[in-house]
Amino acid sequence: MARPRSFDRDHVLHAAERQFRTSGYNGTSVDDISAATGLGRGSLYGAFDGKHGVLLEAMAGYFGRLAQGPRKMLDGPDEGALERLHAYLLRAVHGVPLAPDVAPASDRAGAACFAAKMALEVGASDPEVKRLASDCFSVVRAAVADCVRAAQRNGDLDPDADPDDLAFLLLTVIRGADVVGAYGHSPARLTSIAESAFALLPRPRHG
């Protein structure tokens, strides 16, 4: 009879995600993951087939959180859609939160989008990472575009504007804030960027 696993798989993946966020994929060794998760090398290979397997499962878990988080923030009645977009932009100043059972990142770079970070580092040479990162981006883009449509239906944004184009604009600003924040710029500077992006959204033309 197989022995039951003696570890919390989700907690291990969340801790590994933080390690990858902090030091990148190439800068993280199996020993680093073992130290971060408390799981021995043998157990890591047995459960995840090594570092690459840990990364793929951690990204899949991150995707699951992304599929819920932005949607919850952006879903709602048409009447408040523009305010929800504004709040979402301001929330992005602080990066993407880690899982609830993992302590907050110690700096802004550690709070950058996990999928984007891995895509930039290894996505060009790793089709599985590229696919997962693309899925993560797509689910957030769809949530933002749906909120834009709601604001258009409520008369708060130009009905002739393309919702997908506006979603790409806002997400480009948000991911750019990850980079600017990683360089050490203050939350006040990032908030100013978010407010400027919000002000660029096309309002209805009257008259």
N, C-alpha and C positions, 0 to 999 in steps of 0.2 A: 504494500500500500504506500502510495506517495505521501511524503510528509507535507503537511500544510505549510504554506508560506508564513514566515514569522515576522513579516514586515508589512507596513502599510504602503501599498504600491503607489497610490496617489501622492502620499507625503514624500516618498523617495523621488518621484518625478518632479514634484514642485521644488524640492531642494536642488535637484540637478539643473532644473531650469534656471534657478538663481545663479548657480555656478557658471553655466554657459553665458548668461547675461553679463556676468561680472568679468570673465576672462576670455570669452569667445570660445568657439569650438576648438580651434587649433591650439589655443592656449590652455585648454583643459585636458588633463590626463585622466586615465581611469582611476589613479590613486586620488586625484582631486575629487572626483565624483564619490569615491568611497569615503573620503573624509567628510564631504559635505552631507552625505546621506546616512552614514553609519553602516553601510552595507559593504561586506567584504568583496574583494575582486571576484572570487569564485561565484558568489551569489549574483553579482552584477552580470557576469557573463551567462550564468545559468538562466537568469530571469529576463535579460534584455539583449543577449547576444553582443555585449560589448558597448563601447561608447556611442557608436553610430545608432545602435538600437535604442539606447537611452534617449538620444537626441530626437529621434523620430517619434517616440512615444510622448516625450515631453512636449513636442510641437503639436501633436495631435490633441493632447490635453489642453494646451493653450488655445487651440482652435475652438475646442468645445466651450471654453470660457468666453471667448470673443463672440461666439454665436449667440450668447445670452446677454452679456454685459451691455454692449452698445445698443442692442435692440430694446432692452429694458429702459435705457436712458432716453431713447429717441422715439419710442412708441407712445401713442396717446392721441387725444383728440386734435383735430386740425387747428383748433383755436390756439393751442399753446405750442404749436410746432416750431415757430421761429424762436421762442424762448428756449425750447429744448435744444435747438441747434447751438444757440449762444452758450448755454450751460455746458454742452458737450465740448465745445472749443475751449472754454475756460478750464474744464476738467483736464483736458489733454496737456495743459501747461505742466502738470505734475507727472506726466508719463502714464504708462500702463501699469496698474497695480499688479503685484504678484498675487499668488493664491493666498487665501485667508490664513492658511496655517504656516505661512512663511513671513518672517519679519520684513519690514519695508527695506528697500534698497538704500544703501548708505549715501549714494550720490545719484544725480540725474541720469548719468549714463547707464546705471544699473536698472533704471526704470524705463528705458527705451523699449519700443516694440520688439518683442522676442523674435517674432517671425521675420521682421525686416532686418534685424541684426544678423540672423543666420542666413537670410537670403543674400545679403551683401557679402558676407564672408565666404560662404561655400556654395551658394545656390547655382552659380555659373557652372560648377563641376559636379553638382549632385542633383540629379533630376527629382529625387524624392523630396529633398528639402525645398527645391524650387516649387514643386507642386503644392506642398503644404503651405508655403508662404503665400502663394498665389490664392489659395483657398481662403486663408486668413484675411487677406486684403479684400477679396471679393465679398465676403460676408459683411464686413464693416462698410464697404462702399454701398452695398445694397441697402443697409439700414439708414445710412446718411441720405441716400437718394430718395428713399421712401419718405423721410422726414421733410425733405425739400418739397416733394410733391404735396405733402399735407399743408405746408406753409403756402404753397401756390394756390391750393384749393381755398384756403382761408383768405386769400387776397393780400398776403404779406410779402410775397415775392413775385417777381415778374413771371406771368404765366407762360411767356414765350421762351424763357430760359430753359436750357436743357438740364434736367435734374442730375443726370449722370455726369455731365461736365462740371456742375457745381460740386458734386460729391468728390470728384477727382481733385478739384481745386482745394477743397477743405482738407482732404486727407494728405495732399502734398504739403500743405502748411503744417499740419499736425506732425507728420514724419520729419519735416524740416525742423520743427521745434525740438524734436529728439536730438538732432545734431547740434543745434545752437545751444541747447541745455547741456549737452555733453561737453561742450567747450567751456562750460563754467559760467555762462551768462545767467543773470539773476532771474528768479520767478517774475519779477516786475517787468523785465525785458520780454520774457516769453508771454506774459499777459498782454503787453502792448501789441505783440505780433498777432495774438489771437483776436484782439479787438479790431485790429486793422483788417484782418481777413473777414471778420463778420461784417464790417462796414462795406466791404467790396461786394457783398451779395446784392444782386440787382433787385431793386424795389419796383413795384408797379409804376408804369408811366401814366400820369393823369393829364387829361386835357388834350 
